[in-house]
Amino acid sequence: NSRIIAIWNFMIDEYNDYLTDNVFRRTSNSKITIRKKDKKDQFTKDDMKVIFDPKNYLTEIFESKSSRTSKYVYPYYFVPILAVHTGCRLEELCMMKTDDIVKVGNIWVYRLREQGKYGDEDTKVKTQSSERDLPLHPVLVETLDFVSYVTFVKKNGHERVFHELPLNEQRKTYHKNVNRFFNDRYLKKIGLKPTHRKISFHSFRHSVETHLTEKNVNPRYINYHQGHAQEGIGGDVYMKGISPEQLLKNCVSKIDWGIDFKKLKVRWN
């Protein structure tokens, strides 16, 4: 069964205009299931509306007392919005370099690759499967003009998109400040913490995966999008064949939280 499933997955990748569903997948155990733990740890759609309510989000980031005394607020603004449209891990977003936002054909992608000398990498991925080309959601490209922001940062001589975030020398990571802002300050401010639920920034990742699963997106696309290892014979090989066009059409474009992100657009320049 696993060989038939793998061959059919290859056919879907190569001839997606004619094939969209693996008819043999129903006999396979290789599928995404939503664990009870992940349900508890994810944001609901109502949570999302509270988190990205302009009165909450923009006020806390740009108008709070601590924000008014800091020039470095754009990581706090962009990183959660990126998370809810990509499902990326926090560090995957905070380590982003300006050269990582590239155009493949007509699709803007975030090219996630481990970079730097062995043992002293300046950008890291969790596993080999985490290296991937993530198409940017239309909300990021068209509504919030994130690509132009990256270009602006690059023209100002910065290698990293969120250059304001300091490197944690001990852990060699950049996410500490965003983690503290979102988990320790913002979620408490809007009343989502503390509760019996174990929600945090990482809940965005669980939420995106659940959201796509409930939209009946092919688990192979979800696995690739999330940077998971694909189970089954030939999985890794055939996952590498997923093009940005396929991933955007069959997975990324399905992300829709029912939120008008136009109301969160700011004049960053």
URSULKA-V246974 format. One record per residue. N is the residue number from 1. RES is the residue in three letters. SS is DSSP state (H for helix, E for strand, L for the rest). OMEGA is omega in radians with two decimals (* if undefined). NEAR is the number of other C-alpha atoms within 12 Angstrom. Layout:
# URSULKA-V246974
n=N res=RES ss=SS omega=OMEGA near=NEAR
n=N res=RES ss=SS omega=OMEGA near=NEAR
This chain:
# URSULKA-V246974
n=1 res=ASN ss=L omega=-3.07 near=18
n=2 res=SER ss=H omega=3.12 near=21
n=3 res=ARG ss=H omega=3.11 near=18
n=4 res=ILE ss=H omega=3.14 near=20
n=5 res=ILE ss=H omega=-3.12 near=29
n=6 res=ALA ss=H omega=3.12 near=29
n=7 res=ILE ss=H omega=-3.14 near=24
n=8 res=TRP ss=H omega=3.08 near=27
n=9 res=ASN ss=H omega=3.09 near=37
n=10 res=PHE ss=H omega=3.13 near=28
n=11 res=MET ss=H omega=3.10 near=23
n=12 res=ILE ss=H omega=-3.14 near=28
n=13 res=ASP ss=H omega=-3.05 near=31
n=14 res=GLU ss=H omega=-3.03 near=20
n=15 res=TYR ss=L omega=-3.04 near=17
n=16 res=ASN ss=L omega=3.05 near=22
n=17 res=ASP ss=L omega=-3.09 near=14
n=18 res=TYR ss=L omega=-3.11 near=11
n=19 res=LEU ss=L omega=3.12 near=16
n=20 res=THR ss=L omega=-3.06 near=24
n=21 res=ASP ss=L omega=3.08 near=25
n=22 res=ASN ss=L omega=-3.05 near=29
n=23 res=VAL ss=L omega=-3.13 near=19
n=24 res=PHE ss=L omega=-3.02 near=18
n=25 res=ARG ss=H omega=-3.12 near=25
n=26 res=ARG ss=H omega=3.13 near=15
n=27 res=THR ss=H omega=-3.06 near=13
n=28 res=SER ss=L omega=3.03 near=20
n=29 res=ASN ss=L omega=-3.09 near=16
n=30 res=SER ss=L omega=3.12 near=24
n=31 res=LYS ss=L omega=-3.12 near=25
n=32 res=ILE ss=L omega=3.03 near=30
n=33 res=THR ss=L omega=-3.13 near=21
n=34 res=ILE ss=L omega=-3.11 near=21
n=35 res=ARG ss=L omega=3.10 near=15
n=36 res=LYS ss=H omega=3.14 near=13
n=37 res=LYS ss=H omega=-3.12 near=16
n=38 res=ASP ss=H omega=3.08 near=26
n=39 res=LYS ss=H omega=-3.13 near=23
n=40 res=LYS ss=H omega=-3.04 near=21
n=41 res=ASP ss=L omega=-3.08 near=27
n=42 res=GLN ss=L omega=3.05 near=32
n=43 res=PHE ss=L omega=3.01 near=34
n=44 res=THR ss=L omega=3.08 near=26
n=45 res=LYS ss=H omega=3.08 near=22
n=46 res=ASP ss=H omega=3.06 near=16
n=47 res=ASP ss=H omega=-3.11 near=27
n=48 res=MET ss=H omega=-3.13 near=33
n=49 res=LYS ss=H omega=3.08 near=24
n=50 res=VAL ss=H omega=-3.12 near=24
n=51 res=ILE ss=H omega=-3.05 near=39
n=52 res=PHE ss=L omega=2.96 near=34
n=53 res=ASP ss=L omega=-3.09 near=25
n=54 res=PRO ss=H omega=-3.13 near=25
n=55 res=LYS ss=H omega=3.09 near=18
n=56 res=ASN ss=H omega=-2.95 near=25
n=57 res=TYR ss=H omega=-3.08 near=35
n=58 res=LEU ss=H omega=-3.14 near=28
n=59 res=THR ss=H omega=-3.10 near=25
n=60 res=GLU ss=H omega=-3.08 near=28
n=61 res=ILE ss=H omega=-3.00 near=37
n=62 res=PHE ss=H omega=-3.02 near=27
n=63 res=GLU ss=H omega=3.12 near=18
n=64 res=SER ss=L omega=-3.09 near=19
n=65 res=LYS ss=H omega=-3.11 near=11
n=66 res=SER ss=H omega=3.13 near=17
n=67 res=SER ss=H omega=-3.11 near=22
n=68 res=ARG ss=H omega=3.14 near=14
n=69 res=THR ss=L omega=-3.11 near=12
n=70 res=SER ss=L omega=3.06 near=16
n=71 res=LYS ss=L omega=-2.92 near=17
n=72 res=TYR ss=L omega=-3.08 near=22
n=73 res=VAL ss=L omega=-3.02 near=30
n=74 res=TYR ss=H omega=2.98 near=33
n=75 res=PRO ss=H omega=3.13 near=42
n=76 res=TYR ss=H omega=3.14 near=38
n=77 res=TYR ss=H omega=-3.00 near=35
n=78 res=PHE ss=H omega=-2.97 near=39
n=79 res=VAL ss=H omega=3.08 near=38
n=80 res=PRO ss=H omega=3.12 near=39
n=81 res=ILE ss=H omega=3.06 near=41
n=82 res=LEU ss=H omega=-3.10 near=40
n=83 res=ALA ss=H omega=-3.06 near=37
n=84 res=VAL ss=H omega=3.10 near=44
n=85 res=HIS ss=H omega=-3.14 near=42
n=86 res=THR ss=H omega=-3.03 near=47
n=87 res=GLY ss=L omega=-3.13 near=42
n=88 res=CYS ss=L omega=2.96 near=45
n=89 res=ARG ss=L omega=-3.08 near=35
n=90 res=LEU ss=H omega=-3.11 near=38
n=91 res=GLU ss=H omega=3.10 near=36
n=92 res=GLU ss=H omega=3.13 near=39
n=93 res=LEU ss=H omega=-3.06 near=45
n=94 res=CYS ss=H omega=-3.12 near=41
n=95 res=MET ss=L omega=-3.03 near=41
n=96 res=MET ss=L omega=3.07 near=43
n=97 res=LYS ss=E omega=-3.12 near=32
n=98 res=THR ss=H omega=3.13 near=31
n=99 res=ASP ss=H omega=3.13 near=26
n=100 res=ASP ss=H omega=3.11 near=33
n=101 res=ILE ss=E omega=-3.02 near=33
n=102 res=VAL ss=E omega=3.10 near=26
n=103 res=LYS ss=E omega=3.08 near=20
n=104 res=VAL ss=E omega=-2.99 near=19
n=105 res=GLY ss=L omega=3.11 near=11
n=106 res=ASN ss=L omega=-3.02 near=14
n=107 res=ILE ss=E omega=3.00 near=27
n=108 res=TRP ss=E omega=-3.12 near=30
n=109 res=VAL ss=E omega=2.93 near=34
n=110 res=TYR ss=E omega=-3.09 near=37
n=111 res=ARG ss=E omega=-3.11 near=33
n=112 res=LEU ss=E omega=3.13 near=38
n=113 res=ARG ss=L omega=3.03 near=29
n=114 res=GLU ss=L omega=-3.07 near=26
n=115 res=GLN ss=E omega=3.11 near=20
n=116 res=GLY ss=E omega=-3.14 near=12
n=117 res=LYS ss=E omega=-3.12 near=10
n=118 res=TYR ss=L omega=-3.14 near=10
n=119 res=GLY ss=L omega=3.14 near=11
n=120 res=ASP ss=E omega=-3.09 near=15
n=121 res=GLU ss=E omega=3.11 near=16
n=122 res=ASP ss=E omega=2.93 near=27
n=123 res=THR ss=E omega=-3.05 near=32
n=124 res=LYS ss=L omega=3.00 near=31
n=125 res=VAL ss=L omega=-3.04 near=30
n=126 res=LYS ss=L omega=3.13 near=21
n=127 res=THR ss=L omega=3.10 near=16
n=128 res=GLN ss=H omega=3.14 near=18
n=129 res=SER ss=H omega=-3.13 near=25
n=130 res=SER ss=H omega=3.06 near=29
n=131 res=GLU ss=L omega=-3.04 near=30
n=132 res=ARG ss=E omega=3.01 near=36
n=133 res=ASP ss=E omega=-3.09 near=36
n=134 res=LEU ss=E omega=3.06 near=44
n=135 res=PRO ss=E omega=3.11 near=44
n=136 res=LEU ss=L omega=-3.13 near=43
n=137 res=HIS ss=L omega=3.10 near=38
n=138 res=PRO ss=H omega=3.09 near=27
n=139 res=VAL ss=H omega=-3.13 near=32
n=140 res=LEU ss=H omega=-3.06 near=35
n=141 res=VAL ss=H omega=-2.99 near=29
n=142 res=GLU ss=H omega=-3.06 near=18
n=143 res=THR ss=H omega=-3.03 near=20
n=144 res=LEU ss=L omega=3.02 near=28
n=145 res=ASP ss=L omega=-3.09 near=27
n=146 res=PHE ss=H omega=-3.13 near=35
n=147 res=VAL ss=H omega=3.10 near=32
n=148 res=SER ss=H omega=3.08 near=23
n=149 res=TYR ss=H omega=3.12 near=29
n=150 res=VAL ss=H omega=3.11 near=35
n=151 res=THR ss=H omega=3.11 near=23
n=152 res=PHE ss=H omega=3.13 near=20
n=153 res=VAL ss=H omega=-3.13 near=27
n=154 res=LYS ss=H omega=3.13 near=22
n=155 res=LYS ss=H omega=3.10 near=15
n=156 res=ASN ss=L omega=2.98 near=15
n=157 res=GLY ss=L omega=-3.11 near=15
n=158 res=HIS ss=L omega=3.13 near=20
n=159 res=GLU ss=L omega=-3.12 near=23
n=160 res=ARG ss=E omega=-3.12 near=31
n=161 res=VAL ss=L omega=-3.13 near=35
n=162 res=PHE ss=L omega=-3.07 near=34
n=163 res=HIS ss=L omega=-3.14 near=27
n=164 res=GLU ss=L omega=-3.08 near=25
n=165 res=LEU ss=L omega=-3.11 near=30
n=166 res=PRO ss=L omega=3.07 near=21
n=167 res=LEU ss=L omega=2.98 near=21
n=168 res=ASN ss=E omega=-3.01 near=16
n=169 res=GLU ss=L omega=-3.09 near=12
n=170 res=GLN ss=L omega=-3.09 near=10
n=171 res=ARG ss=L omega=-3.10 near=16
n=172 res=LYS ss=L omega=3.13 near=20
n=173 res=THR ss=E omega=-3.07 near=27
n=174 res=TYR ss=L omega=-2.89 near=32
n=175 res=HIS ss=L omega=-2.99 near=35
n=176 res=LYS ss=H omega=-3.05 near=27
n=177 res=ASN ss=H omega=3.12 near=27
n=178 res=VAL ss=H omega=3.11 near=36
n=179 res=ASN ss=H omega=-3.13 near=27
n=180 res=ARG ss=H omega=3.13 near=18
n=181 res=PHE ss=H omega=-3.01 near=28
n=182 res=PHE ss=H omega=-3.04 near=35
n=183 res=ASN ss=H omega=-3.02 near=30
n=184 res=ASP ss=H omega=-3.08 near=21
n=185 res=ARG ss=H omega=-2.97 near=26
n=186 res=TYR ss=H omega=-3.13 near=32
n=187 res=LEU ss=H omega=3.08 near=31
n=188 res=LYS ss=H omega=-3.10 near=21
n=189 res=LYS ss=H omega=-3.08 near=21
n=190 res=ILE ss=L omega=3.00 near=25
n=191 res=GLY ss=L omega=3.13 near=17
n=192 res=LEU ss=L omega=3.04 near=28
n=193 res=LYS ss=L omega=-0.13 near=22
n=194 res=PRO ss=L omega=3.03 near=17
n=195 res=THR ss=L omega=3.09 near=13
n=196 res=HIS ss=L omega=-3.13 near=9
n=197 res=ARG ss=L omega=-3.13 near=19
n=198 res=LYS ss=L omega=-3.12 near=22
n=199 res=ILE ss=L omega=-3.13 near=30
n=200 res=SER ss=L omega=3.11 near=36
n=201 res=PHE ss=L omega=-3.11 near=41
n=202 res=HIS ss=L omega=3.11 near=32
n=203 res=SER ss=H omega=3.06 near=34
n=204 res=PHE ss=H omega=-3.10 near=38
n=205 res=ARG ss=H omega=3.08 near=36
n=206 res=HIS ss=H omega=-3.08 near=36
n=207 res=SER ss=H omega=3.13 near=39
n=208 res=VAL ss=H omega=-3.13 near=43
n=209 res=GLU ss=H omega=3.11 near=45
n=210 res=THR ss=H omega=-3.14 near=36
n=211 res=HIS ss=H omega=-3.13 near=37
n=212 res=LEU ss=H omega=3.11 near=35
n=213 res=THR ss=H omega=3.14 near=28
n=214 res=GLU ss=H omega=3.08 near=20
n=215 res=LYS ss=L omega=3.11 near=20
n=216 res=ASN ss=L omega=3.05 near=22
n=217 res=VAL ss=L omega=3.12 near=32
n=218 res=ASN ss=L omega=-3.12 near=34
n=219 res=PRO ss=H omega=3.11 near=39
n=220 res=ARG ss=H omega=3.11 near=46
n=221 res=TYR ss=H omega=3.13 near=45
n=222 res=ILE ss=H omega=3.13 near=41
n=223 res=ASN ss=H omega=3.13 near=38
n=224 res=TYR ss=H omega=-3.14 near=44
n=225 res=HIS ss=H omega=-3.09 near=48
n=226 res=GLN ss=H omega=-3.13 near=43
n=227 res=GLY ss=L omega=3.08 near=34
n=228 res=HIS ss=L omega=2.99 near=30
n=229 res=ALA ss=L omega=3.11 near=31
n=230 res=GLN ss=L omega=3.12 near=30
n=231 res=GLU ss=L omega=3.06 near=25
n=232 res=GLY ss=L omega=-3.11 near=24
n=233 res=ILE ss=L omega=3.10 near=22
n=234 res=GLY ss=L omega=-3.05 near=22
n=235 res=GLY ss=H omega=-3.11 near=30
n=236 res=ASP ss=H omega=-3.12 near=26
n=237 res=VAL ss=H omega=-3.05 near=21
n=238 res=TYR ss=H omega=3.07 near=29
n=239 res=MET ss=H omega=-3.14 near=41
n=240 res=LYS ss=L omega=-3.10 near=30
n=241 res=GLY ss=L omega=-3.12 near=26
n=242 res=ILE ss=L omega=-3.10 near=34
n=243 res=SER ss=L omega=3.07 near=30
n=244 res=PRO ss=H omega=3.12 near=34
n=245 res=GLU ss=H omega=3.12 near=28
n=246 res=GLN ss=H omega=-3.08 near=33
n=247 res=LEU ss=H omega=3.11 near=38
n=248 res=LEU ss=H omega=-3.08 near=31
n=249 res=LYS ss=H omega=-2.97 near=24
n=250 res=ASN ss=H omega=-3.07 near=34
n=251 res=CYS ss=L omega=-2.99 near=39
n=252 res=VAL ss=H omega=-3.10 near=39
n=253 res=SER ss=H omega=3.13 near=29
n=254 res=LYS ss=H omega=-3.14 near=30
n=255 res=ILE ss=L omega=-3.12 near=37
n=256 res=ASP ss=L omega=-3.07 near=25
n=257 res=TRP ss=L omega=-3.12 near=28
n=258 res=GLY ss=L omega=-3.11 near=18
n=259 res=ILE ss=L omega=3.10 near=23
n=260 res=ASP ss=L omega=-3.09 near=17
n=261 res=PHE ss=H omega=3.05 near=32
n=262 res=LYS ss=H omega=-3.12 near=21
n=263 res=LYS ss=H omega=3.12 near=18
n=264 res=LEU ss=H omega=-3.11 near=29
n=265 res=LYS ss=L omega=-3.13 near=26
n=266 res=VAL ss=L omega=3.11 near=23
n=267 res=ARG ss=L omega=-3.07 near=16
n=268 res=TRP ss=L omega=-3.10 near=21
n=269 res=ASN ss=L omega=* near=14
